[in-house]
Amino acid sequence: MLLLAVDTATPAVTAALHDGASVVAESSSVDARRHGELLLPAVDRVLAEAGVTLDAVTAVVTGVGPGPYTGLRVGLVTAATFGSALGVPVYGLCTLDGLAYASGLEGPFVVATDARRKEVYWARYESARTRVGEPAVDRPADIAAQVAGLPAVGAGALLYPETFPDAREPEYVSAGALASLAAEKLAAGDEEFLPPLPLYLRRPDAQVPKNYKVVTPK
């Protein structure tokens, strides 16, 4: 087994390789505006560090978000392209699940990432491997009662200490955590992955103007 994992759902542009036992190479950088420029070089770095070529990859793992519209698509399109070119499966995982897994926390806690517009993408967890319900997007003040008293991880938690006073690392997801979670699931015979499609939770910022007139030739 050699899993290639990528994620661009947060400002972290991250790639990793996992051989079924452990992460053998990982590269991450934080730049919210350069996902498209940074991801392929990150993949090149992890392949070089591991001393393998792309055709050695047996499956691709990608974070599906939730995340901003443009950045999220970079990782998903890249994963789909690799999967198609190599003829290998592409497994989707919720990006919040990767953060939860990396936290190592046991007992109830929250994962929250920055959704911009003064909102967070968030979900509640019973353990590092067990999410409760589906991810959501909300203003922090609107969920304060639901998350009161719970530890929280992720950049969204660090941004809003009034709602998440017990905010902890990690701030951003790592492809290494996603790859480790996927490898663990596959080793256990659990193939209930998400389809490699974007989990947006809301409409993109770009909208068709109201009263827009379509002009077609007669």
Stockholm file with secondary structure:
# STOCKHOLM 1.0

chainA/1-218         MLLLAVDTATPAVTAALHDGASVVAESSSVDARRHGELLLPAVDRVLAEAGVTLDAVTAVVTGVGPGPYTGLRVGLVTAATFGSALGVPVYGLCTLDGLAYASGLEGPFVVATDARRKEVYWARYESARTRVGEPAVDRPADIAAQVAGLPAVGAGALLYPETFPDAREPEYVSAGALASLAAEKLAAGDEEFLPPLPLYLRRPDAQVPKNYKVVTPK
#=GR chainA/1-218 SS CCEEEEECSSSEEEEEEECSSSEEEEEEEECTTCHHHHHHHHHHHHHHHHTCCGGGCCEEEEECCSCCHHHHHHHHHHHHHHHHHHTCCEEEECHHHHHHHHHCCEEEEEEEEEEETTEEEEEEEEETTEEEEEEEEECGGGGHHHHTTCCEESHHHHHCTTTCTTEESCCSCCHHHHHHHHHHHHHTTCCCCBCSCCCCSSCCSCCCCTTCCCCCCC
#=GC SS_cons         CCEEEEECSSSEEEEEEECSSSEEEEEEEECTTCHHHHHHHHHHHHHHHHTCCGGGCCEEEEECCSCCHHHHHHHHHHHHHHHHHHTCCEEEECHHHHHHHHHCCEEEEEEEEEEETTEEEEEEEEETTEEEEEEEEECGGGGHHHHTTCCEESHHHHHCTTTCTTEESCCSCCHHHHHHHHHHHHHTTCCCCBCSCCCCSSCCSCCCCTTCCCCCCC
//
